[in-house]
Amino acid sequence: MTPGRANLDVLRGRLRAYDGLVVAYSGGADSAFLATVAHQALRDRMVAVTAVSPSLAASERADAAAFAAEHGFRHVEVETDELERAAYRVNDGLRCAQCKDALMDALLPIADEHGAAVALGVNLDDLGDHRPGQAAASGRGAVFPLVDAGFTKADVRAASRRLGLRTWDKPAAPCLASRVPYGTPVDVELLSKIERAEAGLRDLGFRELRVRHGAADGGTARIEVPVRELAGVVEQRESVLAAVRSAGYRRVTLDLDGLRSGNLNDDL
């Protein structure tokens, strides 16, 4: 059996049971897949909504809009106010809960207007990590159709590829605040600094990466790329240094463990 086929049929059936859906849509592999299949199932009863804030990289915002246009589904943007919340800026272990609370504040009025539910692109693999945002969203009525239909991340990518979605192999791109160690306050300037550093590295050809912000004095950046690309960073040493330093970092380090999503959660 083709990977993802059975789950896709189940997902379509579950989506058709909703009167309408407001899909929290960042343009990543999960939300792009969910929005596309929900559009196929519900047509104009689905709207994809992108939450715009300094924690969303400009490149991700543009790509989300482009993908929606390519696939013809309704797409709107709303601004969220998480950075205006002191409990978010303090950046403790519940930062993600504050973010999802701000997201639900923005999405619920749209859902109420359309008689719809709010859906997030959470998959089964997401349930095993430290994700307080999921609990916060669920507590306010959000639904997780991919979880209900039994989708893992691999299922999402396999089904996306079969549907011809260019996002099938898109690297994960969590919010920019996820690069900041817990306990280090988050602000617009810091998020912009991280965004510029990562954009500079992407211009050098690195597709999967994180620039982790050093907590001690804020002047150190730790680059994470997949282990197979470590040598490439060293080969482009001068260009890498220039790209990250131009964003405002004085010292640049390379994590020899390679890229590991969510590794700052180890500190919890």
Rosetta blueprint (number, residue, H / E / L):
1 M L
2 T L
3 P L
4 G L
5 R H
6 A H
7 N H
8 L H
9 D H
10 V H
11 L H
12 R H
13 G H
14 R H
15 L H
16 R H
17 A L
18 Y L
19 D L
20 G L
21 L E
22 V E
23 V E
24 A E
25 Y L
26 S L
27 G L
28 G L
29 A H
30 D H
31 S H
32 A H
33 F H
34 L H
35 A H
36 T H
37 V H
38 A H
39 H H
40 Q H
41 A H
42 L H
43 R H
44 D H
45 R H
46 M E
47 V E
48 A E
49 V E
50 T E
51 A E
52 V E
53 S L
54 P L
55 S L
56 L L
57 A L
58 A H
59 S H
60 E H
61 R H
62 A H
63 D H
64 A H
65 A H
66 A H
67 F H
68 A H
69 A H
70 E H
71 H H
72 G L
73 F L
74 R L
75 H E
76 V E
77 E E
78 V E
79 E E
80 T L
81 D L
82 E H
83 L H
84 E H
85 R L
86 A H
87 A H
88 Y H
89 R H
90 V L
91 N L
92 D L
93 G L
94 L L
95 R H
96 C H
97 A H
98 Q H
99 C H
100 K H
101 D H
102 A H
103 L H
104 M H
105 D H
106 A H
107 L H
108 L H
109 P H
110 I H
111 A H
112 D H
113 E H
114 H H
115 G L
116 A L
117 A E
118 V E
119 A E
120 L L
121 G L
122 V L
123 N L
124 L H
125 D H
126 D H
127 L H
128 G H
129 D L
130 H L
131 R L
132 P H
133 G H
134 Q H
135 A H
136 A H
137 A H
138 S H
139 G H
140 R L
141 G L
142 A L
143 V E
144 F L
145 P H
146 L H
147 V H
148 D H
149 A L
150 G L
151 F L
152 T L
153 K H
154 A H
155 D H
156 V H
157 R H
158 A H
159 A H
160 S H
161 R H
162 R H
163 L L
164 G L
165 L L
166 R H
167 T H
168 W H
169 D H
170 K L
171 P L
172 A L
173 A L
174 P L
175 C L
176 L H
177 A H
178 S H
179 R H
180 V L
181 P L
182 Y L
183 G L
184 T L
185 P L
186 V L
187 D L
188 V H
189 E H
190 L H
191 L H
192 S H
193 K H
194 I H
195 E H
196 R H
197 A H
198 E H
199 A H
200 G H
201 L H
202 R H
203 D H
204 L L
205 G L
206 F L
207 R L
208 E L
209 L L
210 R E
211 V E
212 R E
213 H E
214 G L
215 A L
216 A L
217 D L
218 G L
219 G L
220 T E
221 A E
222 R E
223 I E
224 E E
225 V L
226 P L
227 V H
228 R H
229 E H
230 L H
231 A H
232 G H
233 V H
234 V H
235 E H
236 Q L
237 R H
238 E H
239 S H
240 V H
241 L H
242 A H
243 A H
244 V H
245 R H
246 S L
247 A L
248 G L
249 Y L
250 R L
251 R E
252 V E
253 T E
254 L E
255 D L
256 L L
257 D L
258 G L
259 L L
260 R L
261 S L
262 G L
263 N H
264 L H
265 N H
266 D H
267 D H
268 L L
